[in-house]
Amino acid sequence: MKRRLLIIGTLATFYVLSYLVFRNKNVETWDKDGKQYVIFPKGQTWIYYLYRPLTYIDSKVTTINFHIGLHE
């Protein structure tokens, strides 16, 4: 039981840390509204769906926004 919890905890920690790395590498401030957005790559929506649960929490806590593809 302890081993299983350790594995789950390790995977959850890796998931959150990988999201934070992705988020920090893909933040952009949009000139039109001055707000920060995490930009998910267009054509790779699997990344968006992978991190979608964390984006809800992140949006509520930090008020950052999210966008698929570059702003035009």
Secondary structure, 3 states (H helix, E strand, C coil): CHHHHHHHHHHHHHHHHHHHHHHHHCEEECCCCCCEEEEECCCCHHHHHHHHHHHHHHHHHHCCEEEECCCC
